Amino acid sequence: MEPSLKTTRLVMTVVEIRDETDVCKTYRFVSALNQDIFPYLPGQDVKLYFDTPLKKNDFRLYSIATPPTRKGYMELTIKSEQGQFAPYFLSQAKVGDQYVIEGPYGRFLSKPLKMIENKELDTLVFLASSSGIVPFRCFIEYAIDTGLDVDIWLFYVNRTRKDLIYRQLLPALLEEYPKLRLLLNFTREHEIAKTELYESVCNVKDELKDRVDFLLGRRLEFSDIASRVEKWKDAWYGICGGAKFIAGDRQLGQDGMMQKIEKGGVGRSRIEIDSYGTN
Ligand SMILES: Cc1cc2nc3c(=O)[nH]c(=O)nc-3n(C[C@H](O)[C@H](O)[C@H](O)COP(=O)(O)OP(=O)(O)OC[C@H]3O[C@@H](n4cnc5c(N)ncnc54)[C@H](O)[C@@H]3O)c2cc1C
């Protein structure tokens, strides 16, 4: 299926709210008027409208967190960046509230999906920072539901353990999708025993532990990817998160993931980005 160009507005009711971190929650929405949710592909986004104290009918874009295969509801995972929208939504939205959601937007991950379906691609490398995990969660659940046959490497970067989104969900994804491998990178954590890391951030059964790895105290580098992903040259790369994670910081002379993997030898045509903000 091609990503849809036609957008639809739905009035949706919040039916469940889950805390992910101190500044991030997942919201489950259902249609308030018993309408079908518009067709979409994993990786696509919606606009969520909300009256903040600063602006009526303001909106922000959010990746759809749940795949279209899970019918009847849609989840969004919303993290505050101390800006002008999310902090108000996180503190005010409650179960039973109704909001306008409009979509779908974007085409992130639609190309590799097509390549996988056409058997032209067998390895995906997902690079996420913080709330950049959301479209990848959606894609992995889609892969589970549709029986996609692709190796997925998820490299997930956060500052500390308390910033980790989907702590409960990641072990379930590993269990349900046997071709998923996960590296959790905590850039500001140091010297924590592996047993404690498994217990605190990725409580998986013993037989799944060899599919989970940790990297502490420094940023993810291309060599961390190339040393793990055997077919790194032929893989497709999706990068999602804030602009600094993706494109680095020119003033500080720091490369983002995009430059790191390009310098490592990955062709630009195999890299796709979804940038969440200017920070
Ligand atoms: C296509 C797209 C999909 C998105 N999907 C999600 C999602 O699934 N979940 C989610 O929590 N956010 C997502 N965002 C970001 C979201 O739109 C909001 O900006 C975010 O929730 C922060 O809201 P805020 O009100 O705190 O900050 P805003 O008022 O929106 O922005 C304040 C500052 O924070 C920066 N910023 C915003 N988001 C980030 C970020 N993730 N990392 C670093 N800096 C950032 C902005 O550039 C701005 O400088 C997405 C953005 C885009 C463009």
The ligand as an SDF file (V2000), in Angstrom:
LIG
                    3D

 53 58  0  0  0  0  0  0  0  0999 V2000
    6.8760   14.2570   12.3140 C   0  0  0  0  0  0  0  0  0  0  0  0
    6.9580   14.4450   13.8300 C   0  0  0  0  0  0  0  0  0  0  0  0
    6.5950   13.3830   14.6710 C   0  0  0  0  0  0  0  0  0  0  0  0
    6.6900   13.5490   16.0520 C   0  0  0  0  0  0  0  0  0  0  0  0
    6.3330   12.4900   16.8700 N   0  0  0  0  0  0  0  0  0  0  0  0
    6.4600   12.6030   18.2180 C   0  0  0  0  0  0  0  0  0  0  0  0
    6.1190   11.5220   19.0830 C   0  0  0  0  0  0  0  0  0  0  0  0
    5.6820   10.4460   18.6650 O   0  0  0  0  0  0  0  0  0  0  0  0
    6.2480   11.7260   20.4260 N   0  0  0  0  0  0  0  0  0  0  0  0
    6.7100   12.9050   20.9430 C   0  0  0  0  0  0  0  0  0  0  0  0
    6.7950   13.0340   22.1720 O   0  0  0  0  0  0  0  0  0  0  0  0
    7.0570   13.9310   20.1390 N   0  0  0  0  0  0  0  0  0  0  0  0
    6.9060   13.8180   18.7980 C   0  0  0  0  0  0  0  0  0  0  0  0
    7.2090   14.8910   17.9990 N   0  0  0  0  0  0  0  0  0  0  0  0
    7.5350   16.1710   18.6480 C   0  0  0  0  0  0  0  0  0  0  0  0
    6.2240   16.8410   19.1020 C   0  0  0  0  0  0  0  0  0  0  0  0
    5.5850   17.3900   17.9520 O   0  0  0  0  0  0  0  0  0  0  0  0
    6.4580   17.9340   20.1600 C   0  0  0  0  0  0  0  0  0  0  0  0
    7.3450   18.8790   19.6620 O   0  0  0  0  0  0  0  0  0  0  0  0
    6.9710   17.3350   21.4720 C   0  0  0  0  0  0  0  0  0  0  0  0
    5.9440   16.5820   22.1270 O   0  0  0  0  0  0  0  0  0  0  0  0
    7.4560   18.4280   22.4530 C   0  0  0  0  0  0  0  0  0  0  0  0
    6.3970   19.2400   22.7550 O   0  0  0  0  0  0  0  0  0  0  0  0
    6.6310   20.5440   23.6480 P   0  0  0  0  0  0  0  0  0  0  0  0
    5.3370   21.2620   23.7140 O   0  0  0  0  0  0  0  0  0  0  0  0
    7.3110   20.1760   24.9310 O   0  0  0  0  0  0  0  0  0  0  0  0
    7.7060   21.3610   22.8260 O   0  0  0  0  0  0  0  0  0  0  0  0
    7.4870   22.2570   21.5100 P   0  0  0  0  0  0  0  0  0  0  0  0
    6.7570   23.5420   21.8830 O   0  0  0  0  0  0  0  0  0  0  0  0
    6.8710   21.4440   20.4250 O   0  0  0  0  0  0  0  0  0  0  0  0
    8.9920   22.5710   21.1550 O   0  0  0  0  0  0  0  0  0  0  0  0
    9.8930   23.1350   22.1220 C   0  0  0  0  0  0  0  0  0  0  0  0
   11.3120   22.8990   21.6700 C   0  0  0  0  0  0  0  0  0  0  0  0
   11.6270   21.5140   21.7740 O   0  0  0  0  0  0  0  0  0  0  0  0
   12.1210   21.0120   20.5410 C   0  0  0  0  0  0  0  0  0  0  0  0
   11.7070   19.6070   20.4390 N   0  0  0  0  0  0  0  0  0  0  0  0
   10.4760   19.1130   20.2170 C   0  0  0  0  0  0  0  0  0  0  0  0
   10.4870   17.7740   20.1980 N   0  0  0  0  0  0  0  0  0  0  0  0
   11.7800   17.3960   20.4330 C   0  0  0  0  0  0  0  0  0  0  0  0
   12.4260   16.1490   20.5720 C   0  0  0  0  0  0  0  0  0  0  0  0
   11.7640   15.0060   20.4710 N   0  0  0  0  0  0  0  0  0  0  0  0
   13.7440   16.1490   20.8330 N   0  0  0  0  0  0  0  0  0  0  0  0
   14.4250   17.2830   20.9640 C   0  0  0  0  0  0  0  0  0  0  0  0
   13.8610   18.5060   20.8490 N   0  0  0  0  0  0  0  0  0  0  0  0
   12.5600   18.5620   20.5910 C   0  0  0  0  0  0  0  0  0  0  0  0
   11.4900   21.9330   19.4940 C   0  0  0  0  0  0  0  0  0  0  0  0
   12.2150   21.9700   18.2980 O   0  0  0  0  0  0  0  0  0  0  0  0
   11.5170   23.2860   20.1950 C   0  0  0  0  0  0  0  0  0  0  0  0
   12.7790   23.8850   20.0970 O   0  0  0  0  0  0  0  0  0  0  0  0
    7.1340   14.7770   16.6060 C   0  0  0  0  0  0  0  0  0  0  0  0
    7.4760   15.8280   15.7550 C   0  0  0  0  0  0  0  0  0  0  0  0
    7.4130   15.6640   14.3990 C   0  0  0  0  0  0  0  0  0  0  0  0
    7.8040   16.8240   13.4990 C   0  0  0  0  0  0  0  0  0  0  0  0
  1  2  1  0
  2  3  1  0
  2 52  2  0
  3  4  2  0
  4  5  1  0
  4 50  1  0
  5  6  2  0
  6  7  1  0
  6 13  1  0
  7  8  2  0
  7  9  1  0
  9 10  1  0
 10 11  2  0
 10 12  1  0
 12 13  2  0
 13 14  1  0
 14 15  1  0
 14 50  1  0
 15 16  1  0
 16 17  1  0
 16 18  1  0
 18 19  1  0
 18 20  1  0
 20 21  1  0
 20 22  1  0
 22 23  1  0
 23 24  1  0
 24 25  2  0
 24 26  1  0
 24 27  1  0
 27 28  1  0
 28 29  2  0
 28 30  1  0
 28 31  1  0
 31 32  1  0
 32 33  1  0
 33 34  1  0
 33 48  1  0
 34 35  1  0
 35 36  1  0
 35 46  1  0
 36 37  1  0
 36 45  1  0
 37 38  2  0
 38 39  1  0
 39 40  1  0
 39 45  2  0
 40 41  1  0
 40 42  2  0
 42 43  1  0
 43 44  2  0
 44 45  1  0
 46 47  1  0
 46 48  1  0
 48 49  1  0
 50 51  2  0
 51 52  1  0
 52 53  1  0
M  END
$$$$
